[in-house]
Amino acid sequence: MSFRLPSPQILLAAACPLLWSAVSLSACSDSKTPNGTPSAGANSVAGSSPSAGAGAGGGSAGTPAASGGGSGGATNAGSAGAAVTGGAAGSLGTTAGAGGGAGGGAPCAGALICDDFEAYTGQPAAPWKVSTNQGTVAIDTTRSTSGKQSVKFSTTGANNYQRAFIGLEGAPFPIAGNAFYGRMMIYATSAANDGVHWTMIEADGPVAAQSITNAQVRYGGQQMKTLMANYDSTGKKSDCWQHSATKMPEAQWACVQWYFDGKTNTQKFWLNGMAIDDLTVVDYGTGCVDHSTGDKWFFPQDFSKAYVGWESYQKDDAREVWIDDVAIGTQAIACPTGGGISPL
């Protein structure tokens, strides 16, 4: 295991729902309390009639993303249990150092927290907090990208809300400058069914200046297995989206990297080292369910929590996801295989 916590950093995951039909694409709203229990107020789906037990419909429908979105880059990550090597993380817009091959620098270079999950049994332990609802989190030896272990996240799909997350709550937050990069390896046997909103990365925090008790910045998906940026807030309600043409990789390891900046309301995403431009959001996405924020994405003034894993907001098939080699830092962190991240 490689784990260190010399100074502030963070991690993430979560989301809300969206629904797409041949006629329209809609976003979602299913606010939860911090412990993962749905809060007062039911699901609302923009651009469609409320289903039984759901809240009122929200904003106008968005434009469907292209159904044939690309994979976003070459597949990373070798066979289960294989050793992973990599060079030191470069700055944004650069690749890893010249020593990125076998025997080159450590894939944790530049990270504040870097964990390969080799030191745990049963479940990840401190500083991680396990959070589940109709789901399980367990250390697993059937798949990994480094060492012999990773974290397996499973959800039943039986209820409208399922959660299987690990997160950092409190330390190392707040992060100096209120901006951070993240990186993880993820293996999903399959993406969620079309119309099921899901999250794999989330960061939370209040925005007191806007009377927002909690703002959630997320990456996941909902439409036709494509990726999505998502923003949700309580106090002032929003639930906004921006869809990508890039599909979630299935049945393969993929390296995902992200950047959240609370000062400029900016989020960015890379897949296997390649920038996914249509997942960059600055202030505004393409639509919202509720409009109390004027459709602006007000990021947390101080990120206080972050999660990774799998969370979904409608009934779905059972899901299995593995995550390995998670790192957080205030500089860009290379994929464990040695690749840097291309600029957005």
NORWO-V522721 format. One record per backbone hydrogen bond with DSSP energy under -0.5 kcal/mol. CO is the residue of the C=O (numbers start at 1). NH is the residue of the N-H. E is the energy in kcal/mol with one decimal. If there is no record, write none. Layout:
co:CO nh:NH e:E
co:CO nh:NH e:E
This chain:
co:1 nh:3 e:-0.5
co:13 nh:202 e:-0.8
co:19 nh:26 e:-3.0
co:24 nh:21 e:-3.6
co:25 nh:62 e:-2.6
co:26 nh:19 e:-1.3
co:27 nh:46 e:-1.8
co:29 nh:44 e:-1.5
co:31 nh:39 e:-1.9
co:33 nh:36 e:-2.4
co:37 nh:33 e:-3.0
co:43 nh:55 e:-5.1
co:44 nh:29 e:-0.7
co:44 nh:46 e:-0.5
co:45 nh:48 e:-1.2
co:51 nh:54 e:-2.8
co:59 nh:47 e:-0.8
co:62 nh:25 e:-1.1
co:66 nh:69 e:-0.9
co:70 nh:247 e:-2.0
co:79 nh:82 e:-2.3
co:88 nh:97 e:-1.4
co:91 nh:94 e:-2.3
co:94 nh:341 e:-1.3
co:97 nh:100 e:-1.0
co:101 nh:104 e:-2.6
co:105 nh:86 e:-1.0
co:106 nh:109 e:-1.6
co:108 nh:111 e:-2.5
co:112 nh:6 e:-0.6
co:113 nh:328 e:-2.4
co:115 nh:326 e:-1.7
co:117 nh:120 e:-0.5
co:121 nh:123 e:-1.9
co:122 nh:139 e:-2.4
co:125 nh:128 e:-2.1
co:129 nh:167 e:-1.9
co:131 nh:165 e:-2.6
co:133 nh:163 e:-3.0
co:134 nh:156 e:-2.3
co:136 nh:154 e:-2.4
co:138 nh:152 e:-3.3
co:140 nh:150 e:-2.0
co:144 nh:81 e:-0.6
co:144 nh:82 e:-0.5
co:150 nh:140 e:-2.7
co:150 nh:152 e:-0.5
co:151 nh:323 e:-2.4
co:152 nh:138 e:-2.1
co:153 nh:321 e:-2.5
co:154 nh:136 e:-2.5
co:155 nh:319 e:-1.8
co:157 nh:316 e:-2.0
co:162 nh:312 e:-2.3
co:163 nh:133 e:-2.5
co:164 nh:310 e:-2.6
co:165 nh:131 e:-2.4
co:166 nh:308 e:-2.4
co:167 nh:129 e:-2.2
co:167 nh:169 e:-0.5
co:168 nh:306 e:-1.8
co:170 nh:173 e:-3.1
co:175 nh:178 e:-2.5
co:176 nh:179 e:-0.6
co:178 nh:262 e:-2.8
co:180 nh:260 e:-2.3
co:181 nh:329 e:-2.1
co:182 nh:258 e:-2.0
co:183 nh:327 e:-2.7
co:184 nh:256 e:-2.7
co:185 nh:324 e:-2.2
co:186 nh:254 e:-2.0
co:187 nh:322 e:-2.8
co:188 nh:251 e:-3.3
co:193 nh:196 e:-2.2
co:195 nh:197 e:-0.7
co:197 nh:313 e:-1.9
co:198 nh:221 e:-2.1
co:199 nh:311 e:-1.7
co:200 nh:309 e:-1.6
co:201 nh:13 e:-0.9
co:201 nh:14 e:-0.6
co:201 nh:219 e:-2.0
co:202 nh:307 e:-2.8
co:203 nh:217 e:-2.7
co:204 nh:304 e:-2.8
co:204 nh:305 e:-1.4
co:205 nh:215 e:-3.0
co:206 nh:301 e:-2.2
co:206 nh:302 e:-0.7
co:207 nh:210 e:-1.8
co:207 nh:212 e:-2.2
co:208 nh:211 e:-1.7
co:211 nh:213 e:-0.6
co:212 nh:207 e:-2.9
co:214 nh:234 e:-2.0
co:215 nh:205 e:-1.1
co:216 nh:232 e:-2.0
co:217 nh:203 e:-2.1
co:218 nh:230 e:-1.8
co:219 nh:200 e:-2.7
co:219 nh:201 e:-1.8
co:220 nh:228 e:-2.5
co:221 nh:198 e:-2.6
co:222 nh:195 e:-2.4
co:222 nh:224 e:-0.6
co:223 nh:226 e:-2.7
co:225 nh:248 e:-2.9
co:226 nh:222 e:-1.0
co:227 nh:244 e:-2.4
co:228 nh:220 e:-2.5
co:229 nh:242 e:-1.9
co:230 nh:218 e:-2.5
co:231 nh:240 e:-3.5
co:232 nh:216 e:-3.2
co:233 nh:238 e:-0.7
co:234 nh:213 e:-1.3
co:234 nh:214 e:-1.0
co:234 nh:236 e:-1.1
co:237 nh:292 e:-1.5
co:237 nh:293 e:-0.7
co:238 nh:289 e:-0.5
co:238 nh:290 e:-3.3
co:239 nh:289 e:-2.6
co:240 nh:231 e:-2.0
co:241 nh:286 e:-2.3
co:241 nh:287 e:-1.0
co:242 nh:229 e:-2.8
co:246 nh:227 e:-2.8
co:252 nh:188 e:-0.6
co:253 nh:76 e:-0.7
co:254 nh:186 e:-2.7
co:254 nh:256 e:-0.6
co:255 nh:272 e:-3.7
co:256 nh:184 e:-2.3
co:257 nh:270 e:-2.8
co:258 nh:182 e:-2.3
co:259 nh:268 e:-2.0
co:260 nh:180 e:-2.2
co:260 nh:262 e:-0.5
co:261 nh:265 e:-0.7
co:261 nh:266 e:-1.8
co:265 nh:283 e:-2.4
co:266 nh:261 e:-2.7
co:267 nh:281 e:-2.2
co:268 nh:259 e:-1.9
co:269 nh:276 e:-2.5
co:270 nh:257 e:-2.2
co:271 nh:274 e:-1.9
co:273 nh:342 e:-1.9
co:274 nh:271 e:-2.6
co:275 nh:277 e:-0.9
co:276 nh:279 e:-2.0
co:277 nh:280 e:-1.9
co:281 nh:267 e:-2.1
co:282 nh:284 e:-2.0
co:283 nh:297 e:-3.8
co:284 nh:282 e:-0.6
co:287 nh:241 e:-2.4
co:289 nh:59 e:-0.7
co:291 nh:294 e:-1.8
co:293 nh:296 e:-1.3
co:295 nh:285 e:-0.5
co:296 nh:298 e:-1.1
co:297 nh:299 e:-0.9
co:304 nh:170 e:-2.1
co:305 nh:204 e:-2.4
co:306 nh:12 e:-0.5
co:306 nh:168 e:-2.6
co:307 nh:202 e:-2.0
co:308 nh:166 e:-2.3
co:310 nh:164 e:-2.2
co:311 nh:199 e:-2.7
co:312 nh:162 e:-2.5
co:319 nh:155 e:-1.9
co:320 nh:189 e:-2.0
co:321 nh:153 e:-3.7
co:322 nh:187 e:-2.6
co:323 nh:151 e:-2.6
co:324 nh:185 e:-2.7
co:326 nh:115 e:-2.7
co:327 nh:183 e:-2.2
co:328 nh:112 e:-3.3
co:328 nh:113 e:-1.9
co:329 nh:181 e:-3.5
co:335 nh:338 e:-2.4
co:338 nh:96 e:-0.6
co:339 nh:335 e:-2.1
co:341 nh:93 e:-1.2
